[in-house]
């Protein structure tokens, strides 16, 4: 009756290896020592500009719908168009202090971009309804103005999230390049903030170019505004779909805890930021960016192009301005990274002031094609300078408070845009033009003043 004895306990010493699931796993035993491992040949994680291109495609589709709609609001709807633009930018301005909290509430950059894009889709659908002739004019105000306010809040969230996302793309690429070339002492590195911001704006302005041409062609062909706005609403919905697949930038949430920021903390950070003298000096850049954009969207289209050439030419003139803006955004962003911000800011100053001088002297002229297109080109150059360079400057000056500073930029920029649009029916053309030119004169001295602080 032999019974098997229990298996004796194992006493064999098993060599210690790093666990295979460890991030630093290596098949080499610990006896050889961690410091003996040759890590010089390991390549750093690759970072590219691909997320910026992806975001740009989504923005192309969203703004392919918004830009022609915005440019035609005053031409098609008259006073309602001015009020709609004013509502968009006033609510965009009022939402500035809330934007950092909204980023926390919606759980980060990507979800915030999706919520904001949905507001753009709703606004486009409202324009389709307004275009239906059977609806009384009094109802148009109730149909269009609430979605305009909603769009303003969504736009503030969109541009705040875009600024943070673009900055993180630039930072990840810069860090990768520095790490890759760390052993090469002859290589000098420059940041890519201007390039990335300019790149995304290229997509926005290219959308402006393409869809302004398309919208003018649709209207000239005799199609109704409802048909046009249906096409634009579909483009906006496609942009929302593209943003669903937006990749997360490695470390994109680094330095900002979106999950644990209360509303009072966000407001307090905005208030403290406005006590910073660097931001106070940069307010001139914020305002000229908004004044120029408001002048482009409302005054140029409603008070210059339409009376001079007719509303069918609004799309063509704005397409030329958008083409210049798109090319200029890319070049100005790249050149400012290479040669500095101040020389490129001078280009924007000269273009902006020269356009204002032409309008003040010549006013509105019938069939003045050369004059109208010249002003459109000059303002396109100015906008191509102000927007990407301001984004790059504030990202450099406030790297640890990106969300709050981009929210502040959006707030002041949209306030200026709303103000110049709301004053459209009340102030003469020359007075509004002088306001825009004066803001450009103030903004050009910003880099010099900033160095004296």
C-alpha positions as CSV (number, residue, x, y, z in Angstrom):
1,X,0.0,0.0,0.0
2,X,2.5,2.5,-1.1
3,X,1.1,6.0,-1.0
4,X,2.7,8.9,-2.9
5,X,4.4,11.3,-0.7
6,X,3.6,15.0,-0.9
7,X,5.8,16.9,-3.2
8,X,8.5,18.6,-1.2
9,X,8.4,22.3,-1.1
10,X,10.5,24.1,-3.8
11,X,13.7,25.5,-2.5
12,X,15.2,26.4,-5.8
13,X,16.2,30.1,-6.0
14,X,14.7,31.6,-9.2
15,X,16.8,34.4,-10.8
16,X,15.1,37.8,-10.5
17,X,14.1,39.3,-13.8
18,X,12.1,42.5,-14.4
19,X,8.4,41.7,-14.8
20,X,7.5,41.4,-18.4
21,X,4.6,43.9,-18.0
22,X,6.9,46.6,-16.7
23,X,7.4,49.6,-18.9
24,X,11.2,49.3,-18.4
25,X,11.2,45.5,-19.0
26,X,14.4,44.1,-20.3
27,X,15.4,40.4,-20.6
28,X,18.7,41.1,-18.9
29,X,18.8,39.9,-15.2
30,X,19.1,42.4,-12.4
31,X,22.5,40.9,-11.5
32,X,24.1,42.8,-14.4
33,X,22.8,46.1,-13.1
34,X,20.4,48.6,-14.5
35,X,23.1,51.1,-15.1
36,X,25.0,48.8,-17.5
37,X,22.2,48.8,-20.0
38,X,23.0,50.8,-23.2
39,X,20.1,53.1,-23.8
40,X,21.9,55.5,-26.2
41,X,20.3,53.8,-29.2
42,X,16.7,54.1,-28.0
43,X,14.7,56.6,-30.1
44,X,12.4,59.1,-28.4
45,X,8.7,58.7,-29.0
46,X,8.0,60.3,-32.4
47,X,5.8,63.5,-32.4
48,X,4.5,65.1,-35.6
49,X,2.2,67.8,-36.7
50,X,-0.5,65.3,-37.8
51,X,-2.9,66.2,-34.9
52,X,-2.8,69.8,-36.1
53,X,-3.7,68.7,-39.6
54,X,-6.5,66.6,-38.3
55,X,-7.9,69.5,-36.3
56,X,-7.4,71.7,-39.4
57,X,-9.6,69.4,-41.5
58,X,-12.4,69.5,-38.9
59,X,-12.1,73.3,-38.7
60,X,-12.2,73.5,-42.5
61,X,-15.6,71.8,-42.7
62,X,-17.0,73.8,-39.7
63,X,-15.9,77.2,-41.0
64,X,-16.7,76.3,-44.6
65,X,-20.2,76.6,-43.3
66,X,-19.8,79.5,-40.9
67,X,-17.7,81.9,-42.9
68,X,-20.1,82.4,-45.9
69,X,-23.1,82.4,-43.6
70,X,-21.5,85.2,-41.5
71,X,-20.5,87.2,-44.6
72,X,-24.0,87.0,-46.0
73,X,-25.9,87.7,-42.7
74,X,-25.9,91.5,-43.2
75,X,-26.5,91.3,-46.9
76,X,-29.5,88.9,-46.8
77,X,-31.1,89.8,-43.4
78,X,-30.3,93.5,-43.0
79,X,-30.5,94.7,-39.4
80,X,-31.2,91.1,-38.2
81,X,-27.8,90.2,-39.6
82,X,-26.0,92.9,-37.6
83,X,-27.8,91.8,-34.5
84,X,-27.0,88.2,-35.1
85,X,-23.3,88.9,-35.5
86,X,-23.4,91.1,-32.4
87,X,-25.1,88.4,-30.4
88,X,-22.5,85.8,-31.5
89,X,-19.6,87.9,-30.4
90,X,-21.1,89.4,-27.3
91,X,-22.0,86.0,-25.9
92,X,-18.6,84.8,-27.1
93,X,-17.1,87.6,-25.0
94,X,-19.2,87.0,-21.9
95,X,-18.3,83.3,-22.0
96,X,-14.6,83.9,-21.7
97,X,-14.4,83.7,-17.9
98,X,-16.5,80.5,-18.0
99,X,-14.5,78.7,-20.7
100,X,-11.8,77.2,-18.4
101,X,-14.6,75.8,-16.2
102,X,-16.4,74.4,-19.3
103,X,-13.2,72.6,-20.3
104,X,-13.2,71.0,-16.8
105,X,-16.9,70.3,-16.9
106,X,-16.8,68.5,-20.3
107,X,-13.7,66.5,-19.4
108,X,-10.9,68.0,-21.4
109,X,-10.1,69.4,-24.8
110,X,-11.6,66.9,-27.2
111,X,-15.0,66.7,-25.6
112,X,-15.1,70.5,-25.4
113,X,-14.3,70.7,-29.1
114,X,-17.2,68.4,-29.8
115,X,-19.7,70.3,-27.7
116,X,-18.6,73.5,-29.3
117,X,-18.9,72.1,-32.8
118,X,-22.5,71.0,-32.1
119,X,-23.4,74.7,-31.4
120,X,-22.1,75.5,-34.9
121,X,-24.4,72.8,-36.4
122,X,-27.5,74.2,-34.5
123,X,-26.7,77.7,-35.8
124,X,-26.6,76.5,-39.4
125,X,-29.9,74.8,-39.0
126,X,-31.4,78.0,-37.7
127,X,-30.3,79.8,-40.8
128,X,-32.1,77.2,-43.0
129,X,-35.3,78.0,-41.1
130,X,-34.9,81.7,-41.4
131,X,-34.5,81.3,-45.2
132,X,-38.0,79.9,-45.5
133,X,-40.1,82.7,-47.0
134,X,-43.4,81.4,-45.5
135,X,-42.2,82.3,-42.0
136,X,-43.1,85.9,-40.9
137,X,-40.2,88.3,-40.4
138,X,-41.0,88.8,-36.7
139,X,-40.4,85.1,-36.1
140,X,-37.0,85.3,-37.7
141,X,-35.6,87.2,-34.6
142,X,-36.8,84.4,-32.3
143,X,-35.4,81.7,-34.6
144,X,-32.0,83.2,-35.3
145,X,-30.9,85.2,-32.2
146,X,-31.0,82.4,-29.6
147,X,-28.8,80.1,-31.8
148,X,-26.6,83.0,-32.4
149,X,-26.1,83.4,-28.6
150,X,-25.5,79.6,-28.3
151,X,-22.9,79.8,-31.2
152,X,-21.1,82.6,-29.3
153,X,-20.8,80.4,-26.2
154,X,-19.7,77.5,-28.3
155,X,-17.2,79.6,-30.3
156,X,-15.5,80.8,-27.1
157,X,-15.1,77.2,-25.9
158,X,-13.9,76.1,-29.4
159,X,-11.2,78.7,-29.7
160,X,-10.1,78.2,-26.1
161,X,-9.7,74.5,-26.6
162,X,-8.0,75.0,-30.0
163,X,-5.4,77.3,-28.5
164,X,-4.5,74.8,-25.8
165,X,-4.5,71.9,-28.3
166,X,-2.3,73.8,-30.8
167,X,0.1,74.8,-28.1
168,X,0.5,71.2,-27.0
169,X,1.1,69.9,-30.5
170,X,3.8,72.5,-30.8
171,X,5.3,71.6,-27.5
172,X,5.3,67.9,-28.2
173,X,7.1,68.4,-31.5
174,X,9.6,70.8,-30.1
175,X,10.4,68.4,-27.2
176,X,10.8,65.5,-29.7
177,X,13.2,67.5,-31.9
178,X,15.3,68.6,-28.9
179,X,15.6,65.1,-27.6
180,X,16.4,63.7,-31.0
181,X,19.1,66.2,-31.7
182,X,20.4,66.5,-28.1
183,X,23.8,65.1,-29.0
184,X,24.3,67.5,-31.9
185,X,25.6,70.7,-30.4
186,X,25.6,72.5,-33.8
187,X,21.8,72.3,-34.1
188,X,19.8,75.3,-32.8
189,X,16.1,74.9,-32.0
190,X,13.3,77.4,-32.4
191,X,9.7,76.9,-31.2
192,X,6.9,76.1,-33.7
193,X,4.1,78.0,-32.0
194,X,3.7,80.5,-34.8
195,X,3.8,77.7,-37.4
196,X,1.2,75.5,-35.8
197,X,-1.3,78.4,-35.1
198,X,-0.8,79.6,-38.6
199,X,-1.3,76.1,-40.0
200,X,-4.7,75.7,-38.4
201,X,-5.8,79.1,-39.5
202,X,-4.8,78.2,-43.1
203,X,-7.6,75.6,-43.0
204,X,-10.0,78.1,-41.7
205,X,-9.2,80.7,-44.3
206,X,-9.1,78.2,-47.1
207,X,-12.6,77.2,-46.1
208,X,-13.5,80.8,-46.3
209,X,-12.1,81.0,-49.8
210,X,-13.7,77.9,-51.2
211,X,-17.1,78.3,-49.7
212,X,-17.4,82.1,-50.5
213,X,-16.8,81.2,-54.1
214,X,-19.3,78.4,-53.9
215,X,-21.9,80.5,-52.2
216,X,-21.6,83.3,-54.7
217,X,-21.9,80.8,-57.5
218,X,-25.0,79.2,-55.9
219,X,-26.7,82.6,-55.5
220,X,-25.8,83.8,-59.0
221,X,-27.3,80.6,-60.4
222,X,-30.7,81.6,-59.0
223,X,-30.8,79.0,-56.1
224,X,-32.6,80.0,-53.0
225,X,-30.9,80.9,-49.7
226,X,-32.5,77.8,-48.2
227,X,-30.6,75.6,-50.6
228,X,-27.4,77.3,-49.8
229,X,-27.8,77.0,-46.1
230,X,-28.7,73.3,-46.4
231,X,-25.4,72.7,-48.1
232,X,-23.6,74.7,-45.4
233,X,-25.4,72.8,-42.5
234,X,-24.3,69.5,-44.0
235,X,-20.7,70.7,-44.1
236,X,-20.9,71.8,-40.5
237,X,-22.2,68.3,-39.5
238,X,-19.3,66.7,-41.4
239,X,-16.8,68.8,-39.4
240,X,-18.4,67.6,-36.2
241,X,-17.9,64.0,-37.4
242,X,-14.2,64.6,-38.1
243,X,-13.6,65.9,-34.6
244,X,-14.9,62.8,-33.1
245,X,-11.7,61.0,-34.3
246,X,-9.3,63.8,-33.2
247,X,-6.2,62.1,-31.7
248,X,-5.1,62.9,-28.2
249,X,-1.7,64.7,-28.1
250,X,0.7,62.9,-25.7
251,X,0.7,64.9,-22.5
252,X,-1.8,67.3,-23.9
253,X,-3.4,67.7,-20.4
254,X,0.0,68.2,-18.7
255,X,0.1,71.1,-16.4
256,X,-3.7,71.7,-16.2
257,X,-6.0,69.6,-14.1
258,X,-9.3,69.9,-15.9
259,X,-11.0,67.4,-13.6
260,X,-10.5,69.3,-10.3
261,X,-11.2,73.0,-11.1
262,X,-14.2,74.6,-9.6
263,X,-16.1,77.5,-11.2
264,X,-14.8,79.9,-8.5
265,X,-11.2,78.7,-9.1
266,X,-11.5,79.4,-12.8
267,X,-12.9,82.9,-12.3
268,X,-10.2,83.7,-9.7
269,X,-7.5,82.6,-12.2
270,X,-9.0,84.9,-14.9
271,X,-9.1,87.8,-12.5
272,X,-5.5,87.3,-11.3
273,X,-4.4,86.9,-14.9
274,X,-5.8,90.4,-15.7
275,X,-3.7,91.9,-12.9
276,X,-0.6,90.7,-14.7
277,X,1.1,93.7,-16.5
278,X,2.1,91.5,-19.4
279,X,-1.5,90.7,-20.2
280,X,-2.6,94.3,-19.8
281,X,-0.1,95.3,-22.4
282,X,-1.2,92.6,-24.8
283,X,-4.8,93.7,-24.6
284,X,-4.1,96.1,-27.5
285,X,-3.3,93.1,-29.7
286,X,-6.5,91.3,-28.5
287,X,-8.6,94.3,-29.4
288,X,-7.2,95.0,-32.9
289,X,-7.7,91.3,-33.8
290,X,-11.3,91.6,-32.9
291,X,-11.9,95.0,-34.5
292,X,-10.3,93.8,-37.8
293,X,-12.4,90.6,-37.9
294,X,-15.6,92.5,-37.1
295,X,-14.9,95.0,-39.8
296,X,-14.3,92.2,-42.3
297,X,-17.5,90.3,-41.4
298,X,-19.9,93.2,-41.1
299,X,-18.7,96.6,-42.3
300,X,-16.8,95.4,-45.4
301,X,-19.6,93.2,-46.6
302,X,-22.6,95.3,-45.6
303,X,-21.3,98.8,-46.1
304,X,-18.7,98.6,-48.9
305,X,-19.1,95.5,-51.1
306,X,-22.9,95.3,-51.3
307,X,-23.5,99.0,-52.0
308,X,-20.7,99.2,-54.5
309,X,-20.8,95.9,-56.3
310,X,-24.0,94.1,-55.2
311,X,-24.6,91.3,-52.7
312,X,-23.7,88.6,-55.4
313,X,-20.1,90.0,-55.2
314,X,-19.7,89.6,-51.5
315,X,-18.6,86.0,-51.8
316,X,-16.0,86.8,-54.5
317,X,-14.5,89.7,-52.6
318,X,-14.3,87.8,-49.4
319,X,-12.8,84.8,-51.2
320,X,-9.9,87.0,-52.3
321,X,-9.5,88.3,-48.8
322,X,-9.6,84.7,-47.5
323,X,-7.0,83.5,-50.0
324,X,-4.6,86.2,-48.9
325,X,-5.4,85.5,-45.3
326,X,-4.8,81.7,-45.7
327,X,-1.4,82.2,-47.4
328,X,-0.5,85.0,-45.1
329,X,-1.3,83.0,-41.9
330,X,1.1,80.2,-42.9
331,X,3.9,82.6,-44.0
332,X,3.5,85.0,-41.1
333,X,3.5,82.1,-38.5
334,X,6.6,80.6,-40.0
335,X,8.5,83.9,-40.5
336,X,7.7,85.1,-37.0
337,X,9.2,81.8,-35.6
338,X,12.3,82.4,-37.7
339,X,12.9,86.2,-37.6
340,X,10.9,87.3,-34.5
341,X,7.4,88.6,-33.9
342,X,8.0,92.4,-34.2
343,X,9.0,92.6,-37.9
344,X,5.9,90.6,-38.9
345,X,3.6,92.6,-36.7
346,X,4.8,95.7,-38.6
347,X,3.4,94.2,-41.8
348,X,0.0,93.8,-40.2
349,X,0.2,97.4,-38.9
350,X,1.0,98.8,-42.3
351,X,-1.7,96.8,-44.1
352,X,-4.4,97.6,-41.6
353,X,-3.7,101.3,-41.5
354,X,-3.4,101.6,-45.2
355,X,-6.8,99.9,-45.7
356,X,-8.4,102.3,-43.2
357,X,-6.9,105.4,-44.9
358,X,-8.3,104.3,-48.3
359,X,-11.8,103.8,-46.9
360,X,-11.8,107.2,-45.0
361,X,-10.6,109.1,-48.1
362,X,-12.7,107.3,-50.8
363,X,-15.8,106.1,-48.9
364,X,-18.3,104.1,-51.0
365,X,-17.9,104.2,-54.8
366,X,-20.2,102.6,-57.3
367,X,-18.6,99.7,-59.3
368,X,-15.2,100.4,-57.8
369,X,-13.9,96.9,-58.3
370,X,-10.2,97.7,-57.9
371,X,-10.8,99.7,-54.8
372,X,-13.0,97.1,-53.1
373,X,-10.6,94.2,-53.8
374,X,-7.6,96.3,-52.7
375,X,-9.2,96.9,-49.3
376,X,-10.2,93.3,-49.0
377,X,-6.6,92.2,-49.7
378,X,-5.1,94.6,-47.2
379,X,-7.5,93.6,-44.5
380,X,-6.8,89.9,-45.3
381,X,-3.1,90.5,-44.8
382,X,-3.7,92.3,-41.5
383,X,-5.9,89.5,-40.1
384,X,-3.2,86.9,-41.2
385,X,-0.8,88.7,-39.0
386,X,-2.9,89.5,-35.9
387,X,-4.5,86.1,-35.2
388,X,-1.5,83.6,-35.4
389,X,1.0,86.0,-33.9
390,X,-1.2,86.9,-31.0
391,X,-1.8,83.2,-30.2
392,X,1.9,82.5,-30.4
393,X,2.9,85.4,-28.2
394,X,0.4,84.6,-25.4
395,X,1.4,80.9,-25.5
396,X,5.0,82.0,-25.0
397,X,4.3,84.5,-22.2
398,X,1.9,82.3,-20.2
399,X,2.9,78.6,-20.8
400,X,1.5,77.5,-17.4
401,X,-1.9,79.2,-17.8
402,X,-2.8,78.3,-21.4
403,X,-6.6,77.7,-20.9
404,X,-7.1,80.9,-19.0
405,X,-5.1,83.1,-21.3
406,X,-6.7,81.8,-24.4
407,X,-10.1,82.3,-22.8
408,X,-9.1,85.9,-22.1
409,X,-7.9,86.4,-25.7
410,X,-11.2,85.0,-27.0
411,X,-13.2,87.1,-24.6
412,X,-11.6,90.5,-25.6
413,X,-11.3,89.6,-29.3
414,X,-15.0,88.7,-29.5
415,X,-16.0,91.8,-27.5
416,X,-14.2,94.0,-30.0
417,X,-15.8,92.1,-32.9
418,X,-19.3,92.4,-31.3
419,X,-18.8,96.1,-30.6
420,X,-17.8,97.1,-34.2
421,X,-20.7,95.0,-35.5
422,X,-23.3,96.4,-33.1
423,X,-22.3,99.9,-33.9
424,X,-22.8,99.3,-37.6
425,X,-26.3,100.7,-37.9
426,X,-25.5,103.7,-35.6
427,X,-22.0,105.0,-36.4
428,X,-20.9,106.3,-39.8
429,X,-18.6,104.2,-41.9
430,X,-15.7,106.6,-41.4
431,X,-16.0,106.6,-37.6
432,X,-15.9,102.8,-37.5
433,X,-12.9,102.8,-39.8
434,X,-11.0,105.3,-37.7
435,X,-11.6,103.0,-34.6
436,X,-10.1,100.0,-36.4
437,X,-7.1,102.1,-37.6
438,X,-6.5,103.5,-34.2
439,X,-6.5,100.1,-32.6
440,X,-3.8,99.0,-35.1
441,X,-1.6,102.0,-34.2
442,X,-1.9,101.0,-30.5
443,X,-1.1,97.3,-31.2
444,X,2.1,97.8,-33.1
445,X,3.9,99.1,-30.1
446,X,3.0,96.1,-27.9
447,X,6.4,94.2,-28.4
448,X,8.4,97.3,-27.5
449,X,6.3,98.0,-24.4
450,X,6.4,94.4,-23.3
451,X,10.2,94.5,-23.2
452,X,10.2,97.5,-20.9
453,X,8.0,95.9,-18.2
